Amino acid sequence: MKHLRYFEALAQHGHFGRAAEACAISQPALSLQIKELEEILGAPLVERGTKQIRLTGLGEIFAARAREILQAVAELGDLARASNSALAGRLRIGVIPTVAPYLLPDVIKTLTARFPGVDLRPREAVTQKLIEDLAGGRLDTAIVALPVSEPALHERALFDEEFLLVRSVDDTNKPVPDTAMLREMRLLLLEEGHCFRDQALSFCQIPPSRSRDLMEGSSLTTLVQMVGAGIGVTLIPEMAVPIETRSAAVSVARLAAPRPSRTIGMVWRKTNPLFDQLEEIADIVRRCRRRPRP
């Protein structure tokens, strides 16, 4: 099992240094473990280059089987936890960046009070990374924008929220632009990889080829501050408004119908033995969103 975990980390990161860091061991120790595994199998799994590694044909097949085995082993522990009346032990929750700062604090506080025996391990990452970690058994559940359309994952819708327009405070009394007008404005977007970026592009009907010319930021905070500096306009989810706009010279407006929106939900593996407990957690997350804020 130790060899499988180390090899799966190497296959995931594609780099000995990053895989060793993820496994909390030294790079020479990881390299030795991979060599031992190759000796046990009697065949090479990795092509070693100066800057990166590449899996051999056998390595690709072996990596997929290793993930299945590691996931099955992880679910044995979940099976035991599911038999208990109260949820306890490690719970790994992934959250997308456009939700985490605004929802996660309340979720952590509420879950800790409801399940004192739970060791919460939240992780913030873009949707694609969270789905990969769910499939690989490195996460128990994730809060993402739906749908994800992965056959192996169960999707539970939690709530809908609108996208709001953020523009300079000087534009407060100007008419709210429609979709056609937004396409002609300097629109600020999150960088590639964020599902919120794709949703904003879809609403504004901007083709991917044109999106490369738009200005980008790494976070909603950056986008709103850029708007406050007079650089352009942006769209942000409604839950982000109270936090992101309190220190920027911006105004917020609702767009005309049909208003852009997204569905936030939780996803987890259909085979996860903690299915019923995760349904309960989903209810708690939904209530956290509906809780009035000061």
NUTORTOR-539219 format. One record per residue (C-alpha): residue number from 1; residue in one letter; x, y, z. Coordinates in steps of 0.001 Angstrom, whole numbers, plus 524288, in hexadecimal, padded with zeros to 5 digits. Last residue first. Layout:
BEGIN
+------+------+-------+-------+-------+
! resi ! resn !     u !     v !     w !
+------+------+-------+-------+-------+
!  NUM !    A !     X !     Y !     Z !
...
+------+------+-------+-------+-------+
This chain:
BEGIN
+------+------+-------+-------+-------+
! resi ! resn !     u !     v !     w !
+------+------+-------+-------+-------+
!  294 !    P ! 79E83 ! 89F79 ! 827B5 !
!  293 !    R ! 79BDA ! 8940F ! 81E91 !
!  292 !    P ! 78EF4 ! 88CDC ! 81DEA !
!  291 !    R ! 79060 ! 87E07 ! 81CF4 !
!  290 !    R ! 78BEF ! 878EE ! 80FB4 !
!  289 !    R ! 7999A ! 874C9 ! 80B9D !
!  288 !    C ! 79BF5 ! 86DE4 ! 81887 !
!  287 !    R ! 78F0E ! 8669A ! 816DC !
!  286 !    R ! 793BD ! 860EB ! 809EA !
!  285 !    V ! 7A09A ! 85CA5 ! 81013 !
!  284 !    I ! 7992F ! 855C2 ! 81B05 !
!  283 !    D ! 79060 ! 84EAE ! 81168 !
!  282 !    A ! 79C64 ! 84A4D ! 809B9 !
!  281 !    I ! 7A241 ! 84515 ! 81663 !
!  280 !    E ! 7963A ! 83CA3 ! 81854 !
!  279 !    E ! 79761 ! 8375F ! 80A72 !
!  278 !    L ! 7A5B6 ! 834DF ! 80D43 !
!  277 !    Q ! 7A1DA ! 82C8D ! 818EB !
!  276 !    D ! 798CB ! 8246C ! 81059 !
!  275 !    F ! 7A350 ! 82221 ! 805F6 !
!  274 !    L ! 7AE25 ! 81EFD ! 80FB5 !
!  273 !    P ! 7B052 ! 811D7 ! 8090A !
!  272 !    N ! 7B56E ! 8192F ! 7FD03 !
!  271 !    T ! 7B1B0 ! 8116C ! 7F0DD !
!  270 !    K ! 7AA36 ! 81CAC ! 7EA96 !
!  269 !    R ! 7B668 ! 824ED ! 7EC03 !
!  268 !    W ! 7B3CB ! 83294 ! 7F113 !
!  267 !    V ! 7AE29 ! 83F5E ! 7EC2E !
!  266 !    M ! 7A8B9 ! 84B1F ! 7F353 !
!  265 !    G ! 7A131 ! 85614 ! 7ECF8 !
!  264 !    I ! 7A164 ! 86408 ! 7E842 !
!  263 !    T ! 79850 ! 8678D ! 7DD15 !
!  262 !    R ! 79C1A ! 8734E ! 7D4FB !
!  261 !    S ! 795E3 ! 87FFA ! 7D0B4 !
!  260 !    P ! 7951D ! 889AD ! 7C58C !
!  259 !    R ! 788BA ! 891F0 ! 7C55F !
!  258 !    P ! 77EE0 ! 88FB6 ! 7BA8A !
!  257 !    A ! 77B81 ! 89A13 ! 7BDD0 !
!  256 !    A ! 782B9 ! 8A6E4 ! 7BF70 !
!  255 !    L ! 78F3F ! 8A774 ! 7C739 !
!  254 !    R ! 78FA6 ! 8AA77 ! 7D5A3 !
!  253 !    A ! 79889 ! 8B59B ! 7D961 !
!  252 !    V ! 7A42B ! 8B7A4 ! 7E258 !
!  251 !    S ! 7AC10 ! 8C413 ! 7E408 !
!  250 !    V ! 7BAA4 ! 8C525 ! 7E605 !
!  249 !    A ! 7C494 ! 8CCE6 ! 7EDE3 !
!  248 !    A ! 7CA34 ! 8C0D7 ! 7F487 !
!  247 !    S ! 7CB53 ! 8BCE5 ! 802DF !
!  246 !    R ! 7BDA6 ! 8B77B ! 80559 !
!  245 !    T ! 7BC21 ! 8B204 ! 7F7B0 !
!  244 !    E ! 7C294 ! 8A4B4 ! 7F941 !
!  243 !    I ! 7BC9F ! 8A099 ! 8062E !
!  242 !    P ! 7AE49 ! 8A431 ! 80493 !
!  241 !    V ! 7AE3A ! 8A0E9 ! 7F5E4 !
!  240 !    A ! 7B411 ! 89331 ! 7F61D !
!  239 !    M ! 7A736 ! 88C16 ! 7F8A5 !
!  238 !    E ! 7A156 ! 89287 ! 7EC8F !
!  237 !    P ! 7AB24 ! 88C94 ! 7E336 !
!  236 !    I ! 7B40A ! 8965A ! 7DC3F !
!  235 !    L ! 7B38A ! 89CCB ! 7CEE0 !
!  234 !    T ! 7BD92 ! 8A6C6 ! 7CA86 !
!  233 !    V ! 7BF66 ! 8B493 ! 7C594 !
!  232 !    G ! 7CB44 ! 8BC24 ! 7C0D9 !
!  231 !    I ! 7D81F ! 8C27D ! 7C4E6 !
!  230 !    G ! 7D29F ! 8CD3D ! 7CD90 !
!  229 !    A ! 7DA9B ! 8CA44 ! 7D9BA !
!  228 !    G ! 7CE56 ! 8C505 ! 7E049 !
!  227 !    V ! 7CCEA ! 8BB83 ! 7D4F9 !
!  226 !    M ! 7DAC4 ! 8B6CA ! 7D76B !
!  225 !    Q ! 7D76E ! 8B50A ! 7E5DA !
!  224 !    V ! 7CBA2 ! 8ACE5 ! 7E20A !
!  223 !    L ! 7D3AD ! 8A41E ! 7D91A !
!  222 !    T ! 7DE83 ! 8A21A ! 7E304 !
!  221 !    T ! 7D4F7 ! 89E34 ! 7EDAD !
!  220 !    L ! 7CE1A ! 894EC ! 7E441 !
!  219 !    S ! 7DAF0 ! 88DB8 ! 7E2D0 !
!  218 !    S ! 7E607 ! 88B06 ! 7D92D !
!  217 !    G ! 7E2AB ! 8963A ! 7D00D !
!  216 !    E ! 7E0C4 ! 89745 ! 7C16F !
!  215 !    M ! 7DF40 ! 8A1C1 ! 7B715 !
!  214 !    L ! 7D8BC ! 89D60 ! 7AA8F !
!  213 !    D ! 7E04B ! 89A8F ! 79E02 !
!  212 !    R ! 7E081 ! 88BDD ! 7A02C !
!  211 !    S ! 7D1B2 ! 88BFC ! 7A199 !
!  210 !    R ! 7D01D ! 88F62 ! 7933C !
!  209 !    S ! 7D394 ! 881A3 ! 78E8E !
!  208 !    P ! 7CB33 ! 87BA1 ! 79941 !
!  207 !    P ! 7BEFF ! 88211 ! 79389 !
!  206 !    I ! 7B82E ! 88CA8 ! 79B98 !
!  205 !    Q ! 7A9A9 ! 88A42 ! 79D37 !
!  204 !    C ! 7A92B ! 8930B ! 7A950 !
!  203 !    F ! 7A274 ! 8882D ! 7B0E3 !
!  202 !    S ! 7ABCB ! 87DE1 ! 7ABA7 !
!  201 !    L ! 7B7BD ! 88608 ! 7AEBF !
!  200 !    A ! 7B2F1 ! 887F5 ! 7BCB7 !
!  199 !    Q ! 7B089 ! 87956 ! 7BE4F !
!  198 !    D ! 7BDF7 ! 87603 ! 7B8F7 !
!  197 !    R ! 7C47C ! 87F63 ! 7C267 !
!  196 !    F ! 7BCAA ! 879CF ! 7CDBF !
!  195 !    C ! 7C1D7 ! 86C50 ! 7CA2A !
!  194 !    H ! 7CF90 ! 870EC ! 7CD72 !
!  193 !    G ! 7DA49 ! 86A69 ! 7C582 !
!  192 !    E ! 7DDCA ! 87659 ! 7BD75 !
!  191 !    E ! 7DFCC ! 88308 ! 7C4E5 !
!  190 !    L ! 7D47D ! 88A21 ! 7CB47 !
!  189 !    L ! 7CE2B ! 89472 ! 7C2E6 !
!  188 !    L ! 7CE51 ! 8A32D ! 7C0EF !
!  187 !    L ! 7C582 ! 8A89E ! 7B656 !
!  186 !    R ! 7C9AC ! 8B4E2 ! 7AF35 !
!  185 !    M ! 7BCB6 ! 8B80B ! 7A8CA !
!  184 !    E ! 7B7F9 ! 8B43A ! 79B3E !
!  183 !    R ! 7B318 ! 8A6C2 ! 79F44 !
!  182 !    L ! 7AC54 ! 8AD04 ! 7AAE3 !
!  181 !    M ! 7A44B ! 8B58D ! 7A1AF !
!  180 !    A ! 79EDB ! 8A9A2 ! 79A87 !
!  179 !    T ! 79B8F ! 8A2F6 ! 7A756 !
!  178 !    D ! 79416 ! 8AEA3 ! 7ACB7 !
!  177 !    P ! 79A24 ! 8BA1F ! 7B3D3 !
!  176 !    V ! 793EB ! 8BF81 ! 7C03F !
!  175 !    P ! 79051 ! 8CDA5 ! 7BDEA !
!  174 !    K ! 7995A ! 8D777 ! 7C4A7 !
!  173 !    N ! 796A6 ! 8DBCD ! 7D292 !
!  172 !    T ! 7A196 ! 8D430 ! 7D917 !
!  171 !    D ! 7AB83 ! 8D63B ! 7CE2D !
!  170 !    D ! 7B495 ! 8DECC ! 7D66D !
!  169 !    V ! 7B547 ! 8D3BD ! 7E072 !
!  168 !    S ! 7BC4D ! 8CBF2 ! 7D601 !
!  167 !    R ! 7B627 ! 8BF34 ! 7D1CC !
!  166 !    V ! 7B24D ! 8B21D ! 7D7BA !
!  165 !    L ! 7A772 ! 8AAA0 ! 7D0ED !
!  164 !    L ! 7A0F0 ! 89FEA ! 7D8C2 !
!  163 !    F ! 7A0AA ! 89154 ! 7D610 !
!  162 !    E ! 794D0 ! 88AC4 ! 7DC15 !
!  161 !    E ! 79448 ! 87FA6 ! 7E5C4 !
!  160 !    D ! 78E1D ! 87239 ! 7E60A !
!  159 !    F ! 78E59 ! 868EB ! 7F197 !
!  158 !    L ! 7921C ! 85B40 ! 7F621 !
!  157 !    A ! 791A1 ! 851E4 ! 7EA86 !
!  156 !    R ! 79662 ! 8442B ! 7EDD9 !
!  155 !    E ! 79E76 ! 83D5C ! 7E365 !
!  154 !    H ! 7A2D8 ! 82F26 ! 7E4B3 !
!  153 !    L ! 7AF8B ! 82C29 ! 7DDBA !
!  152 !    A ! 7B39B ! 82064 ! 7D58B !
!  151 !    P ! 7AC7C ! 82526 ! 7C952 !
!  150 !    E ! 7B358 ! 83284 ! 7C990 !
!  149 !    S ! 7AA44 ! 83D1A ! 7C483 !
!  148 !    V ! 7B00C ! 84860 ! 7CC6C !
!  147 !    P ! 7A31A ! 84F9F ! 7CCEB !
!  146 !    L ! 7A407 ! 85721 ! 7D56F !
!  145 !    A ! 7AD34 ! 8610E ! 7DB9B !
!  144 !    V ! 7B5BC ! 85AE1 ! 7E606 !
!  143 !    I ! 7B609 ! 856A0 ! 7F441 !
!  142 !    A ! 7BE1E ! 84A3B ! 7F528 !
!  141 !    T ! 7BD3F ! 83D2B ! 7FC1F !
!  140 !    D ! 7C5D7 ! 8328E ! 801EC !
!  139 !    L ! 7D296 ! 83727 ! 7FBD6 !
!  138 !    R ! 7DF31 ! 82FEC ! 7F879 !
!  137 !    G ! 7D7BB ! 82405 ! 7F38B !
!  136 !    G ! 7DD25 ! 82550 ! 7E5C3 !
!  135 !    A ! 7CFEB ! 8288D ! 7DFDF !
!  134 !    L ! 7CDBF ! 83303 ! 7EA23 !
!  133 !    D ! 7DB66 ! 8387B ! 7E7D7 !
!  132 !    E ! 7D90A ! 8393C ! 7D934 !
!  131 !    I ! 7CBF8 ! 83FF2 ! 7DB62 !
!  130 !    L ! 7D263 ! 849C9 ! 7E488 !
!  129 !    K ! 7DD1B ! 84CC7 ! 7DAA1 !
!  128 !    Q ! 7D326 ! 84F25 ! 7CFD5 !
!  127 !    T ! 7CAF3 ! 857DC ! 7D893 !
!  126 !    V ! 7D59B ! 86148 ! 7DCA6 !
!  125 !    A ! 7DBCE ! 85F87 ! 7EA06 !
!  124 !    E ! 7D98C ! 86271 ! 7F873 !
!  123 !    R ! 7DB7A ! 8575D ! 80234 !
!  122 !    P ! 7D476 ! 85547 ! 80F1A !
!  121 !    R ! 7D92C ! 84A8E ! 8186C !
!  120 !    L ! 7CF52 ! 84952 ! 82378 !
!  119 !    D ! 7D29B ! 83FDD ! 82E8C !
!  118 !    V ! 7C521 ! 83B95 ! 83304 !
!  117 !    G ! 7C2CA ! 8375F ! 84111 !
!  116 !    P ! 7BB95 ! 843C1 ! 844E2 !
!  115 !    F ! 7B159 ! 84190 ! 83A2A !
!  114 !    R ! 7A6D1 ! 84C1D ! 83B26 !
!  113 !    A ! 7AFA1 ! 8569F ! 8410A !
!  112 !    T ! 7BAC3 ! 853CE ! 83799 !
!  111 !    L ! 7B115 ! 8532F ! 82C4D !
!  110 !    T ! 7AB7D ! 8608B ! 82FA8 !
!  109 !    K ! 7B889 ! 86783 ! 83121 !
!  108 !    I ! 7BE28 ! 86135 ! 824E2 !
!  107 !    V ! 7B226 ! 86489 ! 81CCA !
!  106 !    D ! 7B1BA ! 8728E ! 821B1 !
!  105 !    P ! 7C006 ! 874C1 ! 81E20 !
!  104 !    L ! 7BE77 ! 86D84 ! 81105 !
!  103 !    L ! 7B3A7 ! 875D5 ! 80B1D !
!  102 !    Y ! 7B99B ! 882C2 ! 806BD !
!  101 !    P ! 7C814 ! 87FA4 ! 805C9 !
!  100 !    A ! 7C5C6 ! 87230 ! 7FF89 !
!   99 !    V ! 7BB84 ! 87555 ! 7F530 !
!   98 !    T ! 7C2C3 ! 87BBD ! 7E9E0 !
!   97 !    P ! 7CEF5 ! 873C9 ! 7ED42 !
!   96 !    I ! 7C845 ! 86674 ! 7EB44 !
!   95 !    V ! 7C6D2 ! 85E1D ! 7F780 !
!   94 !    G ! 7CC3D ! 8509E ! 7FADB !
!   93 !    I ! 7C858 ! 849B3 ! 8075B !
!   92 !    R ! 7D0AA ! 83F1A ! 80DB0 !
!   91 !    L ! 7CA50 ! 8392E ! 819C1 !
!   90 !    R ! 7D370 ! 83265 ! 82351 !
!   89 !    G ! 7CD6E ! 82B60 ! 82EE2 !
!   88 !    A ! 7BFB0 ! 82B96 ! 8343B !
!   87 !    L ! 7B192 ! 82B6D ! 82F97 !
!   86 !    A ! 7A83E ! 82714 ! 83A36 !
!   85 !    S ! 7A024 ! 81A97 ! 839E6 !
!   84 !    N ! 7ABAB ! 8124B ! 835D9 !
!   83 !    S ! 7AA6A ! 808C9 ! 82A80 !
!   82 !    A ! 7AE65 ! 81359 ! 820D7 !
!   81 !    R ! 7BB99 ! 8147B ! 82782 !
!   80 !    A ! 7BE68 ! 8061F ! 824DD !
!   79 !    L ! 7BA96 ! 80789 ! 8169B !
!   78 !    D ! 7C2C8 ! 813D5 ! 81591 !
!   77 !    G ! 7CEAB ! 80C06 ! 819BE !
!   76 !    L ! 7CBE5 ! 801F8 ! 80F39 !
!   75 !    E ! 7C9B0 ! 80D59 ! 805DE !
!   74 !    A ! 7D7E3 ! 81148 ! 8070F !
!   73 !    V ! 7DC1D ! 80387 ! 80315 !
!   72 !    A ! 7D34B ! 803FE ! 7F716 !
!   71 !    Q ! 7D8C1 ! 81147 ! 7F34D !
!   70 !    L ! 7E6AB ! 80C56 ! 7F4A3 !
!   69 !    I ! 7E38C ! 80082 ! 7EC25 !
!   68 !    E ! 7DCEA ! 8088A ! 7E188 !
!   67 !    R ! 7E801 ! 81274 ! 7E182 !
!   66 !    A ! 7F20A ! 80787 ! 7E04D !
!   65 !    R ! 7EA97 ! 801CE ! 7D4BC !
!   64 !    A ! 7EB4E ! 80EC6 ! 7CD70 !
!   63 !    A ! 7F9A8 ! 81087 ! 7D0C9 !
!   62 !    F ! 7FCEC ! 8029D ! 7CC53 !
!   61 !    I ! 7F6E9 ! 80505 ! 7BEF8 !
!   60 !    E ! 7FE9E ! 81195 ! 7BD04 !
!   59 !    G ! 80B05 ! 80B7E ! 7C296 !
!   58 !    L ! 809EE ! 7FFCD ! 7B97C !
!   57 !    G ! 80A20 ! 80908 ! 7ADE1 !
!   56 !    T ! 8154D ! 81072 ! 7B433 !
!   55 !    L ! 81287 ! 81C45 ! 7BC91 !
!   54 !    R ! 819D1 ! 828D0 ! 7B970 !
!   53 !    I ! 82255 ! 83063 ! 7C2BE !
!   52 !    Q ! 82647 ! 83E8C ! 7C30E !
!   51 !    K ! 83222 ! 84771 ! 7C35C !
!   50 !    T ! 83DEB ! 83ED6 ! 7C022 !
!   49 !    G ! 835E0 ! 8335F ! 7BB54 !
!   48 !    R ! 83262 ! 82661 ! 7C1BE !
!   47 !    E ! 82984 ! 81D24 ! 7BA44 !
!   46 !    V ! 82114 ! 816BA ! 7C4AF !
!   45 !    L ! 81AA5 ! 8097F ! 7C6C1 !
!   44 !    P ! 8261B ! 800BB ! 7C34B !
!   43 !    A ! 82441 ! 7F1E5 ! 7C3F8 !
!   42 !    G ! 8275E ! 7E6DD ! 7CD6C !
!   41 !    L ! 81B7F ! 7E9CD ! 7D5C7 !
!   40 !    I ! 822D9 ! 7E8FA ! 7E2AB !
!   39 !    E ! 82E79 ! 7EFF9 ! 7DC9A !
!   38 !    E ! 8258C ! 7FADC ! 7D79F !
!   37 !    L ! 81FC9 ! 7FC51 ! 7E547 !
!   36 !    E ! 82D61 ! 7FD1A ! 7EB3D !
!   35 !    K ! 83118 ! 80798 ! 7E161 !
!   34 !    I ! 824EE ! 80F4B ! 7E511 !
!   33 !    Q ! 82872 ! 80E45 ! 7F386 !
!   32 !    L ! 83657 ! 812D2 ! 7F0E7 !
!   31 !    S ! 83190 ! 81EB5 ! 7E952 !
!   30 !    L ! 8289B ! 82227 ! 7F49E !
!   29 !    A ! 833C3 ! 82154 ! 7FE59 !
!   28 !    P ! 83C84 ! 8299F ! 7F581 !
!   27 !    Q ! 831AC ! 83403 ! 7F4A3 !
!   26 !    S ! 82FF4 ! 834DD ! 80357 !
!   25 !    I ! 8231B ! 8312E ! 809BC !
!   24 !    A ! 8169A ! 838B1 ! 80CD1 !
!   23 !    C ! 80EA2 ! 8317C ! 80267 !
!   22 !    A ! 80A89 ! 83E23 ! 7FBB3 !
!   21 !    E ! 8188E ! 84329 ! 7FC9B !
!   20 !    A ! 81DA6 ! 83693 ! 7F69C !
!   19 !    A ! 813DA ! 837CE ! 7EB7C !
!   18 !    R ! 817F4 ! 845E6 ! 7E908 !
!   17 !    G ! 82661 ! 84237 ! 7E893 !
!   16 !    F ! 8249C ! 835D5 ! 7E080 !
!   15 !    H ! 81C6E ! 83C76 ! 7D5FF !
!   14 !    G ! 8109C ! 837D3 ! 7CE47 !
!   13 !    H ! 807B7 ! 83C52 ! 7D955 !
!   12 !    Q ! 7FD24 ! 831D4 ! 7D84B !
!   11 !    A ! 805DA ! 826BF ! 7D392 !
!   10 !    L ! 80FA6 ! 829C1 ! 7DE5A !
!    9 !    A ! 804E6 ! 82A02 ! 7E894 !
!    8 !    E ! 7FF87 ! 81D0C ! 7E37A !
!    7 !    F ! 80D36 ! 81743 ! 7E445 !
!    6 !    Y ! 80ED4 ! 81B55 ! 7F264 !
!    5 !    R ! 80186 ! 81626 ! 7F64C !
!    4 !    L ! 803A1 ! 80948 ! 7EF17 !
!    3 !    H ! 810EF ! 80717 ! 7F553 !
!    2 !    K ! 80B39 ! 80951 ! 802DC !
!    1 !    M ! 80000 ! 80000 ! 80000 !
+------+------+-------+-------+-------+
